[in-house]
Amino acid sequence: MFTIFPAVVKGPLSESLLGRAIGAGLLDVRVHDLREWTRDRHRSVDDAPFGGGPGMVMKPEPFFAAVESLDPERGRVILTSPAGRLLDQALVRELSSEGHLTLLCGRYEGVDERVVDGLPAEEVSIGDYVLSGGELPALVLIEAVTRLVPGVIGKEASHQHDSFSSGRLLDHPHYTRPQEFRGMPVPEVLVSGNHGEIDRWRRDAAIEKTRRNRPDLSDERFA
Ligand code: ADE
């Protein structure tokens, strides 16, 4: 991963699921400061846009020098960008089958288009909103992909039931103790011990939740 803010990603990579995966040798993330591939005295990574307008654009040279310094085993080269292909579970699955990924974090108003055209790099967006930089999107991508790496999550993996893991249906609601909390009881069926009925309830509740929260996902099977 290449970024001008290595410190932003180091914390999240050292904790929780990602920290454990790295500790167990299931994941290797190398964080590089893009400025190491600048050649001028000010280590500049950006410049004014041709054609005018506000803001700065990230220069192509550091990205090219950085990526070309890697061995050819670099895998797919991904640039985080709000103008990219939307990251969804299908793309996450696709990326999880790669041995290597090279992530480039964009910043400022944008990145010189020749990074996309010439390296080449695939642009990936984590959603239809704009952040100031690609570091958090890169972490989102890494965590989503890492969850699918064999051994990262237990065998009877909870992710097999997660939202999006099987088709376009959100996960069903979950409950734990206490059985009644502030006047809100756990649905009776979940404490019935009847696993056939529990499965049916969960499926219906998942369909209902998908209709309510993500009508855009509603599948003809559930129409
Ligand atoms: N950089 C800024 N916003 C972004 C987004 N939504 N996805 C990926 N990279 C970004």
py3Dmol code that shows the C-alpha trace and the ligand (Angstrom):
import py3Dmol

protein = """\
ATOM      1  CA  MET A   1       0.000   0.000   0.000  1.00  0.00           C
ATOM      2  CA  PHE A   2       1.266   3.454  -0.932  1.00  0.00           C
ATOM      3  CA  THR A   3       0.059   6.495   0.971  1.00  0.00           C
ATOM      4  CA  ILE A   4       1.350   9.876   2.074  1.00  0.00           C
ATOM      5  CA  PHE A   5      -0.132   9.191   5.546  1.00  0.00           C
ATOM      6  CA  PRO A   6       1.258   5.828   6.681  1.00  0.00           C
ATOM      7  CA  ALA A   7       0.348   6.609  10.301  1.00  0.00           C
ATOM      8  CA  VAL A   8      -3.351   6.750   9.421  1.00  0.00           C
ATOM      9  CA  VAL A   9      -3.428   3.070   8.485  1.00  0.00           C
ATOM     10  CA  LYS A  10      -0.985   1.635  11.029  1.00  0.00           C
ATOM     11  CA  GLY A  11      -3.377   1.637  14.011  1.00  0.00           C
ATOM     12  CA  PRO A  12      -6.224  -0.219  12.281  1.00  0.00           C
ATOM     13  CA  LEU A  13      -3.754  -2.748  10.876  1.00  0.00           C
ATOM     14  CA  SER A  14      -2.480  -3.588  14.352  1.00  0.00           C
ATOM     15  CA  GLU A  15      -5.794  -4.264  16.119  1.00  0.00           C
ATOM     16  CA  SER A  16      -8.665  -6.715  16.042  1.00  0.00           C
ATOM     17  CA  LEU A  17      -9.190  -8.945  12.996  1.00  0.00           C
ATOM     18  CA  LEU A  18      -6.469  -7.360  10.839  1.00  0.00           C
ATOM     19  CA  GLY A  19      -3.933  -7.336  13.682  1.00  0.00           C
ATOM     20  CA  ARG A  20      -4.651 -10.997  14.422  1.00  0.00           C
ATOM     21  CA  ALA A  21      -4.470 -12.025  10.751  1.00  0.00           C
ATOM     22  CA  ILE A  22      -1.109 -10.294  10.383  1.00  0.00           C
ATOM     23  CA  GLY A  23       0.122 -11.792  13.666  1.00  0.00           C
ATOM     24  CA  ALA A  24      -0.873 -15.276  12.495  1.00  0.00           C
ATOM     25  CA  GLY A  25       0.940 -14.831   9.178  1.00  0.00           C
ATOM     26  CA  LEU A  26      -2.304 -15.030   7.161  1.00  0.00           C
ATOM     27  CA  LEU A  27      -1.947 -11.484   5.876  1.00  0.00           C
ATOM     28  CA  ASP A  28       1.072  -9.361   5.010  1.00  0.00           C
ATOM     29  CA  VAL A  29       0.514  -5.631   4.541  1.00  0.00           C
ATOM     30  CA  ARG A  30       3.429  -3.408   3.616  1.00  0.00           C
ATOM     31  CA  VAL A  31       2.754   0.272   4.119  1.00  0.00           C
ATOM     32  CA  HIS A  32       4.991   2.611   2.144  1.00  0.00           C
ATOM     33  CA  ASP A  33       5.255   6.397   2.268  1.00  0.00           C
ATOM     34  CA  LEU A  34       4.688   7.583  -1.301  1.00  0.00           C
ATOM     35  CA  ARG A  35       7.012  10.529  -0.658  1.00  0.00           C
ATOM     36  CA  GLU A  36       9.936   8.124  -0.699  1.00  0.00           C
ATOM     37  CA  TRP A  37       9.489   8.009  -4.469  1.00  0.00           C
ATOM     38  CA  THR A  38       9.641  11.792  -4.950  1.00  0.00           C
ATOM     39  CA  ARG A  39      12.839  13.304  -6.263  1.00  0.00           C
ATOM     40  CA  ASP A  40      12.601  17.013  -5.537  1.00  0.00           C
ATOM     41  CA  ARG A  41      13.762  18.832  -2.440  1.00  0.00           C
ATOM     42  CA  HIS A  42      10.216  19.425  -1.179  1.00  0.00           C
ATOM     43  CA  ARG A  43       9.162  15.812  -1.744  1.00  0.00           C
ATOM     44  CA  SER A  44       6.084  17.125  -3.518  1.00  0.00           C
ATOM     45  CA  VAL A  45       3.344  14.731  -4.504  1.00  0.00           C
ATOM     46  CA  ASP A  46       0.856  17.210  -5.957  1.00  0.00           C
ATOM     47  CA  ASP A  47       0.598  20.157  -8.323  1.00  0.00           C
ATOM     48  CA  ALA A  48      -1.969  22.567  -9.772  1.00  0.00           C
ATOM     49  CA  PRO A  49      -4.433  21.158 -12.325  1.00  0.00           C
ATOM     50  CA  PHE A  50      -3.955  21.789 -16.028  1.00  0.00           C
ATOM     51  CA  GLY A  51      -6.989  23.699 -17.250  1.00  0.00           C
ATOM     52  CA  GLY A  52      -7.273  25.553 -13.947  1.00  0.00           C
ATOM     53  CA  GLY A  53      -9.675  25.158 -11.094  1.00  0.00           C
ATOM     54  CA  PRO A  54      -9.395  24.766  -7.341  1.00  0.00           C
ATOM     55  CA  GLY A  55      -7.337  22.237  -5.459  1.00  0.00           C
ATOM     56  CA  MET A  56      -4.330  20.157  -6.268  1.00  0.00           C
ATOM     57  CA  VAL A  57      -3.842  16.995  -8.273  1.00  0.00           C
ATOM     58  CA  MET A  58      -1.507  14.178  -7.281  1.00  0.00           C
ATOM     59  CA  LYS A  59       1.404  13.866  -9.686  1.00  0.00           C
ATOM     60  CA  PRO A  60       1.911  10.688 -11.696  1.00  0.00           C
ATOM     61  CA  GLU A  61       5.685  10.224 -11.239  1.00  0.00           C
ATOM     62  CA  PRO A  62       5.753   9.068  -7.579  1.00  0.00           C
ATOM     63  CA  PHE A  63       3.022   6.472  -8.259  1.00  0.00           C
ATOM     64  CA  PHE A  64       4.833   5.092 -11.306  1.00  0.00           C
ATOM     65  CA  ALA A  65       8.218   5.004  -9.531  1.00  0.00           C
ATOM     66  CA  ALA A  66       6.664   3.364  -6.459  1.00  0.00           C
ATOM     67  CA  VAL A  67       4.787   0.648  -8.346  1.00  0.00           C
ATOM     68  CA  GLU A  68       7.708  -0.035 -10.676  1.00  0.00           C
ATOM     69  CA  SER A  69       9.978  -0.536  -7.665  1.00  0.00           C
ATOM     70  CA  LEU A  70       7.921  -3.609  -6.738  1.00  0.00           C
ATOM     71  CA  ASP A  71       8.666  -6.970  -8.262  1.00  0.00           C
ATOM     72  CA  PRO A  72       6.271  -8.037 -11.024  1.00  0.00           C
ATOM     73  CA  GLU A  73       4.352 -10.130  -8.421  1.00  0.00           C
ATOM     74  CA  ARG A  74       2.526  -6.971  -7.442  1.00  0.00           C
ATOM     75  CA  GLY A  75      -0.904  -8.311  -8.475  1.00  0.00           C
ATOM     76  CA  ARG A  76      -3.772  -6.034  -9.408  1.00  0.00           C
ATOM     77  CA  VAL A  77      -3.034  -2.339  -8.875  1.00  0.00           C
ATOM     78  CA  ILE A  78      -5.949  -0.520  -7.267  1.00  0.00           C
ATOM     79  CA  LEU A  79      -6.420   3.208  -6.834  1.00  0.00           C
ATOM     80  CA  THR A  80      -9.014   4.226  -4.257  1.00  0.00           C
ATOM     81  CA  SER A  81     -11.236   6.867  -5.812  1.00  0.00           C
ATOM     82  CA  PRO A  82     -14.846   8.047  -5.508  1.00  0.00           C
ATOM     83  CA  ALA A  83     -14.897   7.770  -9.320  1.00  0.00           C
ATOM     84  CA  GLY A  84     -14.120   4.055  -9.246  1.00  0.00           C
ATOM     85  CA  ARG A  85     -16.013   0.781  -9.617  1.00  0.00           C
ATOM     86  CA  LEU A  86     -18.174   0.292  -6.546  1.00  0.00           C
ATOM     87  CA  LEU A  87     -16.741  -2.190  -4.049  1.00  0.00           C
ATOM     88  CA  ASP A  88     -19.297  -4.914  -3.345  1.00  0.00           C
ATOM     89  CA  GLN A  89     -19.042  -8.443  -1.989  1.00  0.00           C
ATOM     90  CA  ALA A  90     -18.614  -9.858  -5.526  1.00  0.00           C
ATOM     91  CA  LEU A  91     -15.550  -7.652  -6.095  1.00  0.00           C
ATOM     92  CA  VAL A  92     -14.289  -8.471  -2.584  1.00  0.00           C
ATOM     93  CA  ARG A  93     -14.539 -12.190  -3.437  1.00  0.00           C
ATOM     94  CA  GLU A  94     -12.719 -11.612  -6.711  1.00  0.00           C
ATOM     95  CA  LEU A  95      -9.895  -9.719  -4.969  1.00  0.00           C
ATOM     96  CA  SER A  96      -9.606 -12.309  -2.198  1.00  0.00           C
ATOM     97  CA  SER A  97      -8.503 -14.894  -4.747  1.00  0.00           C
ATOM     98  CA  GLU A  98      -5.466 -12.788  -5.702  1.00  0.00           C
ATOM     99  CA  GLY A  99      -2.127 -13.572  -4.101  1.00  0.00           C
ATOM    100  CA  HIS A 100      -1.079  -9.924  -4.060  1.00  0.00           C
ATOM    101  CA  LEU A 101      -2.748  -6.535  -4.324  1.00  0.00           C
ATOM    102  CA  THR A 102      -1.138  -3.143  -4.698  1.00  0.00           C
ATOM    103  CA  LEU A 103      -3.208  -0.333  -3.212  1.00  0.00           C
ATOM    104  CA  LEU A 104      -2.638   3.305  -4.087  1.00  0.00           C
ATOM    105  CA  CYS A 105      -4.289   5.884  -1.844  1.00  0.00           C
ATOM    106  CA  GLY A 106      -5.432   9.004  -3.644  1.00  0.00           C
ATOM    107  CA  ARG A 107      -5.733  12.384  -1.925  1.00  0.00           C
ATOM    108  CA  TYR A 108      -6.724  15.976  -2.536  1.00  0.00           C
ATOM    109  CA  GLU A 109      -8.937  16.779  -5.537  1.00  0.00           C
ATOM    110  CA  GLY A 110      -7.761  13.828  -7.546  1.00  0.00           C
ATOM    111  CA  VAL A 111      -4.943  11.862  -9.086  1.00  0.00           C
ATOM    112  CA  ASP A 112      -3.427  12.465 -12.534  1.00  0.00           C
ATOM    113  CA  GLU A 113      -5.435  10.257 -14.919  1.00  0.00           C
ATOM    114  CA  ARG A 114      -2.251   8.771 -16.389  1.00  0.00           C
ATOM    115  CA  VAL A 115      -1.933   6.696 -13.201  1.00  0.00           C
ATOM    116  CA  VAL A 116      -5.160   4.941 -14.210  1.00  0.00           C
ATOM    117  CA  ASP A 117      -4.336   4.797 -17.927  1.00  0.00           C
ATOM    118  CA  GLY A 118      -0.637   4.089 -17.851  1.00  0.00           C
ATOM    119  CA  LEU A 119       0.250   1.927 -14.854  1.00  0.00           C
ATOM    120  CA  PRO A 120      -2.527   0.844 -15.304  1.00  0.00           C
ATOM    121  CA  ALA A 121      -4.543   1.069 -12.080  1.00  0.00           C
ATOM    122  CA  GLU A 122      -8.152   0.044 -11.436  1.00  0.00           C
ATOM    123  CA  GLU A 123     -10.196   2.658  -9.602  1.00  0.00           C
ATOM    124  CA  VAL A 124     -12.306   1.321  -6.729  1.00  0.00           C
ATOM    125  CA  SER A 125     -14.838   3.327  -4.702  1.00  0.00           C
ATOM    126  CA  ILE A 126     -16.249   2.228  -1.350  1.00  0.00           C
ATOM    127  CA  GLY A 127     -19.473   4.171  -1.794  1.00  0.00           C
ATOM    128  CA  ASP A 128     -21.223   7.165  -3.252  1.00  0.00           C
ATOM    129  CA  TYR A 129     -19.804   9.777  -0.911  1.00  0.00           C
ATOM    130  CA  VAL A 130     -16.550  11.686  -0.889  1.00  0.00           C
ATOM    131  CA  LEU A 131     -13.777  11.336   1.680  1.00  0.00           C
ATOM    132  CA  SER A 132     -10.630  13.458   1.730  1.00  0.00           C
ATOM    133  CA  GLY A 133      -8.354  10.558   1.107  1.00  0.00           C
ATOM    134  CA  GLY A 134      -8.063   6.956   0.070  1.00  0.00           C
ATOM    135  CA  GLU A 135      -6.568   5.607   3.300  1.00  0.00           C
ATOM    136  CA  LEU A 136      -9.858   4.659   4.965  1.00  0.00           C
ATOM    137  CA  PRO A 137     -11.211   3.155   1.720  1.00  0.00           C
ATOM    138  CA  ALA A 138      -8.017   1.083   1.391  1.00  0.00           C
ATOM    139  CA  LEU A 139      -8.515  -0.215   4.945  1.00  0.00           C
ATOM    140  CA  VAL A 140     -12.142  -1.047   4.185  1.00  0.00           C
ATOM    141  CA  LEU A 141     -11.039  -3.044   1.153  1.00  0.00           C
ATOM    142  CA  ILE A 142      -8.287  -4.825   3.105  1.00  0.00           C
ATOM    143  CA  GLU A 143     -10.626  -5.809   5.939  1.00  0.00           C
ATOM    144  CA  ALA A 144     -13.388  -7.037   3.607  1.00  0.00           C
ATOM    145  CA  VAL A 145     -10.891  -9.125   1.619  1.00  0.00           C
ATOM    146  CA  THR A 146      -9.082 -10.441   4.698  1.00  0.00           C
ATOM    147  CA  ARG A 147     -12.315 -11.843   6.157  1.00  0.00           C
ATOM    148  CA  LEU A 148     -12.445 -14.216   3.188  1.00  0.00           C
ATOM    149  CA  VAL A 149      -8.869 -15.450   3.570  1.00  0.00           C
ATOM    150  CA  PRO A 150      -9.050 -19.068   4.753  1.00  0.00           C
ATOM    151  CA  GLY A 151      -8.242 -19.358   8.465  1.00  0.00           C
ATOM    152  CA  VAL A 152      -8.978 -15.726   9.367  1.00  0.00           C
ATOM    153  CA  ILE A 153     -12.497 -16.471  10.597  1.00  0.00           C
ATOM    154  CA  GLY A 154     -13.444 -19.768  12.284  1.00  0.00           C
ATOM    155  CA  LYS A 155     -14.678 -22.793  10.301  1.00  0.00           C
ATOM    156  CA  GLU A 156     -18.395 -22.559  11.153  1.00  0.00           C
ATOM    157  CA  ALA A 157     -17.810 -19.071   9.932  1.00  0.00           C
ATOM    158  CA  SER A 158     -20.314 -16.444  10.915  1.00  0.00           C
ATOM    159  CA  HIS A 159     -19.580 -14.745   7.583  1.00  0.00           C
ATOM    160  CA  GLN A 160     -21.384 -17.493   5.692  1.00  0.00           C
ATOM    161  CA  HIS A 161     -24.596 -15.951   6.980  1.00  0.00           C
ATOM    162  CA  ASP A 162     -23.594 -12.303   6.687  1.00  0.00           C
ATOM    163  CA  SER A 163     -25.429  -9.747   4.629  1.00  0.00           C
ATOM    164  CA  PHE A 164     -24.517 -10.207   0.931  1.00  0.00           C
ATOM    165  CA  SER A 165     -22.689 -13.500   1.481  1.00  0.00           C
ATOM    166  CA  SER A 166     -25.420 -15.407  -0.318  1.00  0.00           C
ATOM    167  CA  GLY A 167     -27.121 -13.221  -2.848  1.00  0.00           C
ATOM    168  CA  ARG A 168     -28.605  -9.828  -2.318  1.00  0.00           C
ATOM    169  CA  LEU A 169     -30.260 -10.242   1.044  1.00  0.00           C
ATOM    170  CA  LEU A 170     -29.273  -8.448   4.240  1.00  0.00           C
ATOM    171  CA  ASP A 171     -28.508 -10.387   7.411  1.00  0.00           C
ATOM    172  CA  HIS A 172     -31.396 -11.177   9.779  1.00  0.00           C
ATOM    173  CA  PRO A 173     -31.644  -9.380  13.155  1.00  0.00           C
ATOM    174  CA  HIS A 174     -29.665 -10.804  16.097  1.00  0.00           C
ATOM    175  CA  TYR A 175     -30.462 -10.913  19.836  1.00  0.00           C
ATOM    176  CA  THR A 176     -28.617 -11.915  22.984  1.00  0.00           C
ATOM    177  CA  ARG A 177     -29.347 -11.746  26.723  1.00  0.00           C
ATOM    178  CA  PRO A 178     -31.236 -10.213  28.472  1.00  0.00           C
ATOM    179  CA  GLN A 179     -34.399 -11.771  27.089  1.00  0.00           C
ATOM    180  CA  GLU A 180     -36.294  -8.593  27.860  1.00  0.00           C
ATOM    181  CA  PHE A 181     -34.586  -5.182  27.709  1.00  0.00           C
ATOM    182  CA  ARG A 182     -36.381  -1.874  28.413  1.00  0.00           C
ATOM    183  CA  GLY A 183     -39.713  -3.411  27.571  1.00  0.00           C
ATOM    184  CA  MET A 184     -38.440  -4.981  24.340  1.00  0.00           C
ATOM    185  CA  PRO A 185     -38.678  -8.773  24.391  1.00  0.00           C
ATOM    186  CA  VAL A 186     -36.658 -11.092  22.177  1.00  0.00           C
ATOM    187  CA  PRO A 187     -38.971 -12.644  19.535  1.00  0.00           C
ATOM    188  CA  GLU A 188     -40.557 -15.688  21.165  1.00  0.00           C
ATOM    189  CA  VAL A 189     -39.593 -18.059  18.353  1.00  0.00           C
ATOM    190  CA  LEU A 190     -35.874 -17.579  19.054  1.00  0.00           C
ATOM    191  CA  VAL A 191     -36.228 -19.081  22.527  1.00  0.00           C
ATOM    192  CA  SER A 192     -38.540 -21.885  21.354  1.00  0.00           C
ATOM    193  CA  GLY A 193     -35.769 -24.332  20.505  1.00  0.00           C
ATOM    194  CA  ASN A 194     -37.593 -25.167  17.240  1.00  0.00           C
ATOM    195  CA  HIS A 195     -34.814 -24.835  14.670  1.00  0.00           C
ATOM    196  CA  GLY A 196     -37.066 -25.206  11.649  1.00  0.00           C
ATOM    197  CA  GLU A 197     -39.190 -22.311  12.850  1.00  0.00           C
ATOM    198  CA  ILE A 198     -36.126 -20.281  13.820  1.00  0.00           C
ATOM    199  CA  ASP A 199     -34.686 -20.678  10.304  1.00  0.00           C
ATOM    200  CA  ARG A 200     -38.004 -19.639   8.765  1.00  0.00           C
ATOM    201  CA  TRP A 201     -38.283 -16.606  11.053  1.00  0.00           C
ATOM    202  CA  ARG A 202     -34.733 -15.539  10.243  1.00  0.00           C
ATOM    203  CA  ARG A 203     -35.340 -15.790   6.522  1.00  0.00           C
ATOM    204  CA  ASP A 204     -38.581 -13.802   6.701  1.00  0.00           C
ATOM    205  CA  ALA A 205     -36.972 -11.200   8.967  1.00  0.00           C
ATOM    206  CA  ALA A 206     -34.022 -10.863   6.544  1.00  0.00           C
ATOM    207  CA  ILE A 207     -36.408 -10.307   3.627  1.00  0.00           C
ATOM    208  CA  GLU A 208     -38.387  -7.748   5.629  1.00  0.00           C
ATOM    209  CA  LYS A 209     -35.206  -5.918   6.672  1.00  0.00           C
ATOM    210  CA  THR A 210     -33.951  -5.868   3.072  1.00  0.00           C
ATOM    211  CA  ARG A 211     -37.277  -4.421   1.870  1.00  0.00           C
ATOM    212  CA  ARG A 212     -37.185  -1.743   4.560  1.00  0.00           C
ATOM    213  CA  ASN A 213     -33.506  -0.721   4.500  1.00  0.00           C
ATOM    214  CA  ARG A 214     -32.472  -1.521   0.937  1.00  0.00           C
ATOM    215  CA  PRO A 215     -35.459  -1.583  -1.405  1.00  0.00           C
ATOM    216  CA  ASP A 216     -32.957  -1.243  -4.268  1.00  0.00           C
ATOM    217  CA  LEU A 217     -31.735  -4.770  -3.517  1.00  0.00           C
ATOM    218  CA  SER A 218     -35.152  -6.386  -3.536  1.00  0.00           C
ATOM    219  CA  ASP A 219     -34.882  -9.556  -5.466  1.00  0.00           C
ATOM    220  CA  GLU A 220     -37.584 -10.892  -7.775  1.00  0.00           C
ATOM    221  CA  ARG A 221     -37.551 -14.092  -5.690  1.00  0.00           C
ATOM    222  CA  PHE A 222     -38.953 -12.116  -2.746  1.00  0.00           C
ATOM    223  CA  ALA A 223     -41.210  -9.740  -4.670  1.00  0.00           C
TER     224      ALA A 223
END
"""
ligand_1 = """\
10
ADE
N -11.504 8.660 -1.897
C -12.348 9.626 -1.544
N -13.607 9.165 -1.466
C -13.546 7.838 -1.782
C -14.511 6.815 -1.885
N -15.799 7.009 -1.663
N -14.086 5.581 -2.235
C -12.781 5.352 -2.481
N -11.824 6.293 -2.412
C -12.206 7.525 -2.057
"""
view = py3Dmol.view(width=600, height=400)
view.addModel(protein, "pdb")
view.setStyle({"model": 0}, {"cartoon": {"style": "trace"}})
view.addModel(ligand_1, "xyz")
view.setStyle({"model": 1}, {"stick": {}})
view.zoomTo()
view.show()
